[in-house]
Each structure stands twice: as structure tokens, then as C-alpha cells.
């Protein structure tokens, strides 16, 4: 209607303030060690690329802008780089080495500071196969090559390549 009116009143016994329970302590989860994190980065690369097994070549060298050593490896025909300081320790870069027909065509992986900038360049030796010209009798031409890559920012750039030997037929 037009307002409130008192109809009745009841007395209640005083009660204690409700007891507040502390929330159960969450279990402490240990952060992965830097080595474990690097293995997870490598596993993520393998998952994304559908790769399995172990790398054919694996080395450690300071190739990127930070002061830490990166892991440089060749998995199948991919040149892969990752490390504790590389992309915050949570990422990798890869470059398909499509100039080689198969992983067995990659003979060697090494790293050395060739430019004097304090960072190692990545040196790959391998064999490239091509069809020989008809006038040369056909068949295949095998070219041994040396290719040098350098990290420029987060990208791998080829900075040098040379043919060191050539063979055709027997």
C-alpha cells in the first residue's frame, strides 16, 4: 500500500562471526630449468614440422645478437637455431636447406667467426645433384659446395657460397 508498518518482532540468539577458512595452498609447480625449456622448444619445432628422431648435426655457438650461446643443428634438411637467450628462450628459427636432395647430402656443419664481428657464422658443406647436359652425355653432375649463413636479426641470411668440386659420371 502506502508504506511499511511493523507487524511483529522476534528475538534471535547472538551468533559468532563466521570463521573464514584459508584457501588451500596451491601446489608449487617448479618452472622448467633452462635445459628443459630448450628441449621443449626443440620438441615444439619437431611437432610443427612433423619431424622425428635426432638431429644429424648438433653444435653450440654464439650466432645471434645476445651474448649467449645458441644451439645450432641440422634436423632432416632443416637448419634450426634456438637458445636460452634466443627469442626469449621460447622460440626457434629454421631454414629449409632445399638445395640438397636428401639429408645425407649434407656432409658437415660448423660455426666460426669469419667476419670478425664476434658472432659465429654457420658453415655447411654438402653435395648438390643436377642433371648433366645432353651434349655432355647426360647423367648427373655432383657439385660439392660450401654455404655460409649469418644471423641478421632473427633471420638467417646466406652470405657466401662456393662450389669446391664437381664430378660427372664415373
C-alpha positions as a Markdown table, in Angstrom:
| # | Residue | x | y | z |
|---|---|---|---|---|
| 1 | Unk | 0.0 | 0.0 | 0.0 |
| 2 | Unk | 1.2 | 3.4 | 1.1 |
| 3 | Unk | 4.2 | 2.3 | 3.2 |
| 4 | Unk | 5.7 | -0.1 | 5.7 |
| 5 | Unk | 4.2 | -1.0 | 9.1 |
| 6 | Unk | 5.5 | -3.1 | 11.9 |
| 7 | Unk | 3.7 | -6.4 | 12.1 |
| 8 | Unk | 5.8 | -8.4 | 14.5 |
| 9 | Unk | 9.2 | -8.9 | 16.1 |
| 10 | Unk | 11.2 | -11.9 | 17.0 |
| 11 | Unk | 14.5 | -12.1 | 19.1 |
| 12 | Unk | 17.4 | -14.2 | 17.8 |
| 13 | Unk | 20.3 | -15.6 | 19.7 |
| 14 | Unk | 23.6 | -13.9 | 19.0 |
| 15 | Unk | 26.0 | -15.9 | 16.9 |
| 16 | Unk | 29.7 | -15.8 | 16.5 |
| 17 | Unk | 31.2 | -14.2 | 13.4 |
| 18 | Unk | 31.7 | -16.8 | 10.7 |
| 19 | Unk | 35.0 | -18.5 | 10.7 |
| 20 | Unk | 36.9 | -17.7 | 7.5 |
| 21 | Unk | 38.8 | -20.6 | 6.1 |
| 22 | Unk | 42.1 | -20.0 | 4.4 |
| 23 | Unk | 42.1 | -21.3 | 0.8 |
| 24 | Unk | 44.1 | -24.5 | 0.4 |
| 25 | Unk | 47.6 | -23.7 | -0.6 |
| 26 | Unk | 48.2 | -24.3 | -4.3 |
| 27 | Unk | 50.9 | -26.8 | -5.0 |
| 28 | Unk | 54.1 | -25.2 | -6.1 |
| 29 | Unk | 55.0 | -26.0 | -9.6 |
| 30 | Unk | 58.7 | -25.7 | -10.4 |
| 31 | Unk | 59.5 | -23.8 | -13.5 |
| 32 | Unk | 61.4 | -25.8 | -16.1 |
| 33 | Unk | 65.1 | -25.5 | -16.0 |
| 34 | Unk | 66.7 | -23.7 | -18.9 |
| 35 | Unk | 67.8 | -27.0 | -20.3 |
| 36 | Unk | 64.3 | -28.5 | -20.0 |
| 37 | Unk | 62.9 | -25.4 | -21.7 |
| 38 | Unk | 65.3 | -25.7 | -24.6 |
| 39 | Unk | 64.2 | -29.4 | -25.1 |
| 40 | Unk | 60.6 | -28.2 | -25.1 |
| 41 | Unk | 61.4 | -25.6 | -27.8 |
| 42 | Unk | 63.1 | -28.3 | -29.8 |
| 43 | Unk | 60.1 | -30.6 | -29.4 |
| 44 | Unk | 57.8 | -27.8 | -30.5 |
| 45 | Unk | 59.9 | -27.3 | -33.6 |
| 46 | Unk | 59.7 | -31.1 | -34.3 |
| 47 | Unk | 55.9 | -31.1 | -33.7 |
| 48 | Unk | 55.3 | -28.1 | -36.0 |
| 49 | Unk | 57.5 | -29.6 | -38.8 |
| 50 | Unk | 56.3 | -33.2 | -38.4 |
| 51 | Unk | 59.9 | -34.3 | -37.7 |
| 52 | Unk | 61.0 | -37.1 | -35.5 |
| 53 | Unk | 64.3 | -38.6 | -34.4 |
| 54 | Unk | 67.5 | -36.9 | -33.5 |
| 55 | Unk | 69.4 | -34.2 | -35.4 |
| 56 | Unk | 72.2 | -35.3 | -37.7 |
| 57 | Unk | 74.5 | -32.4 | -36.6 |
| 58 | Unk | 74.3 | -30.5 | -33.3 |
| 59 | Unk | 76.6 | -27.8 | -32.0 |
| 60 | Unk | 76.7 | -24.8 | -29.7 |
| 61 | Unk | 77.9 | -21.4 | -30.9 |
| 62 | Unk | 77.2 | -17.7 | -30.3 |
| 63 | Unk | 75.4 | -16.8 | -33.6 |
| 64 | Unk | 72.8 | -14.2 | -32.6 |
| 65 | Unk | 72.7 | -10.7 | -31.1 |
| 66 | Unk | 72.6 | -11.7 | -27.5 |
| 67 | Unk | 75.7 | -12.7 | -25.5 |
| 68 | Unk | 74.6 | -16.3 | -25.0 |
| 69 | Unk | 75.4 | -19.5 | -26.9 |
| 70 | Unk | 72.7 | -20.9 | -29.2 |
| 71 | Unk | 72.1 | -24.4 | -30.2 |
| 72 | Unk | 72.6 | -24.9 | -34.0 |
| 73 | Unk | 71.5 | -28.2 | -35.5 |
| 74 | Unk | 70.5 | -29.8 | -38.7 |
| 75 | Unk | 67.4 | -31.9 | -38.4 |
| 76 | Unk | 66.5 | -33.7 | -41.7 |
| 77 | Unk | 67.2 | -30.9 | -44.2 |
| 78 | Unk | 66.4 | -28.0 | -41.8 |
| 79 | Unk | 68.9 | -25.7 | -40.2 |
| 80 | Unk | 67.5 | -25.0 | -36.8 |
| 81 | Unk | 68.6 | -22.4 | -34.2 |
| 82 | Unk | 67.3 | -21.8 | -30.6 |
| 83 | Unk | 68.8 | -21.0 | -27.2 |
| 84 | Unk | 68.4 | -19.6 | -23.7 |
| 85 | Unk | 68.6 | -16.0 | -24.9 |
| 86 | Unk | 67.3 | -16.5 | -28.5 |
| 87 | Unk | 63.7 | -15.2 | -28.9 |
| 88 | Unk | 63.5 | -15.0 | -25.1 |
| 89 | Unk | 64.4 | -18.7 | -24.8 |
| 90 | Unk | 61.0 | -19.8 | -26.0 |
| 91 | Unk | 61.3 | -19.7 | -29.8 |
| 92 | Unk | 63.4 | -21.1 | -32.7 |
| 93 | Unk | 64.1 | -20.3 | -36.3 |
| 94 | Unk | 64.6 | -22.8 | -39.1 |
| 95 | Unk | 65.7 | -22.6 | -42.7 |
| 96 | Unk | 64.9 | -25.5 | -45.1 |
| 97 | Unk | 68.1 | -26.5 | -46.9 |
| 98 | Unk | 66.1 | -27.4 | -50.1 |
| 99 | Unk | 69.2 | -27.1 | -52.3 |
| 100 | Unk | 70.1 | -30.6 | -51.0 |
| 101 | Unk | 68.1 | -33.6 | -52.3 |
| 102 | Unk | 68.4 | -35.6 | -49.1 |
| 103 | Unk | 69.7 | -35.2 | -45.6 |
| 104 | Unk | 72.6 | -37.5 | -46.5 |
| 105 | Unk | 73.8 | -34.8 | -49.0 |
| 106 | Unk | 74.7 | -32.6 | -46.1 |
| 107 | Unk | 78.3 | -33.5 | -45.1 |
| 108 | Unk | 79.3 | -31.1 | -42.3 |
| 109 | Unk | 78.1 | -28.3 | -40.1 |
| 110 | Unk | 80.4 | -26.0 | -38.3 |
| 111 | Unk | 80.5 | -22.4 | -36.9 |
| 112 | Unk | 83.3 | -19.9 | -36.9 |
| 113 | Unk | 83.5 | -16.1 | -36.7 |
| 114 | Unk | 84.5 | -15.4 | -40.3 |
| 115 | Unk | 83.7 | -11.6 | -40.3 |
| 116 | Unk | 85.4 | -10.6 | -37.1 |
| 117 | Unk | 82.1 | -9.2 | -35.6 |
| 118 | Unk | 82.3 | -11.5 | -32.5 |
| 119 | Unk | 79.4 | -13.7 | -33.8 |
| 120 | Unk | 79.9 | -17.1 | -35.4 |
| 121 | Unk | 78.8 | -17.7 | -39.0 |
| 122 | Unk | 77.3 | -21.1 | -39.8 |
| 123 | Unk | 79.2 | -23.2 | -42.4 |
| 124 | Unk | 77.5 | -26.0 | -44.2 |
| 125 | Unk | 79.3 | -28.4 | -46.6 |
| 126 | Unk | 77.3 | -30.6 | -48.9 |
| 127 | Unk | 76.7 | -32.2 | -52.3 |
| 128 | Unk | 74.2 | -30.8 | -54.8 |
| 129 | Unk | 72.9 | -33.0 | -57.6 |
| 130 | Unk | 71.8 | -31.8 | -61.0 |
| 131 | Unk | 71.1 | -33.4 | -64.4 |
| 132 | Unk | 74.1 | -33.2 | -66.8 |
| 133 | Unk | 73.5 | -31.6 | -70.2 |
| 134 | Unk | 72.7 | -34.0 | -73.1 |
| 135 | Unk | 75.7 | -32.8 | -75.1 |
| 136 | Unk | 77.9 | -34.0 | -72.1 |
| 137 | Unk | 76.3 | -37.4 | -72.3 |
| 138 | Unk | 73.5 | -37.0 | -69.8 |
| 139 | Unk | 73.7 | -38.5 | -66.3 |
| 140 | Unk | 74.2 | -36.5 | -63.2 |
| 141 | Unk | 76.5 | -33.7 | -62.1 |
| 142 | Unk | 77.5 | -33.7 | -58.4 |
| 143 | Unk | 78.7 | -30.4 | -57.0 |
| 144 | Unk | 80.4 | -30.1 | -53.6 |
| 145 | Unk | 79.5 | -26.8 | -52.1 |
| 146 | Unk | 80.3 | -24.7 | -49.0 |
| 147 | Unk | 77.5 | -22.3 | -47.9 |
| 148 | Unk | 77.9 | -19.7 | -45.1 |
| 149 | Unk | 74.9 | -18.3 | -43.2 |
| 150 | Unk | 74.8 | -15.4 | -40.8 |
| 151 | Unk | 72.1 | -14.4 | -38.3 |
| 152 | Unk | 70.8 | -10.9 | -39.2 |
| 153 | Unk | 68.3 | -10.0 | -36.5 |
| 154 | Unk | 66.1 | -13.1 | -36.2 |
| 155 | Unk | 66.7 | -14.2 | -39.8 |
| 156 | Unk | 69.3 | -16.5 | -41.3 |
| 157 | Unk | 70.8 | -15.0 | -44.4 |
| 158 | Unk | 73.2 | -16.7 | -46.9 |
| 159 | Unk | 76.3 | -14.5 | -47.1 |
| 160 | Unk | 78.6 | -16.8 | -49.1 |
| 161 | Unk | 78.5 | -19.9 | -51.3 |
| 162 | Unk | 81.2 | -21.6 | -53.4 |
| 163 | Unk | 81.4 | -24.7 | -55.4 |
| 164 | Unk | 84.6 | -26.6 | -54.3 |
| 165 | Unk | 84.4 | -29.6 | -56.6 |
| 166 | Unk | 82.4 | -31.0 | -59.5 |
| 167 | Unk | 82.1 | -34.5 | -60.8 |
| 168 | Unk | 80.1 | -36.1 | -63.6 |
| 169 | Unk | 79.6 | -39.8 | -64.2 |
| 170 | Unk | 82.5 | -42.1 | -63.1 |
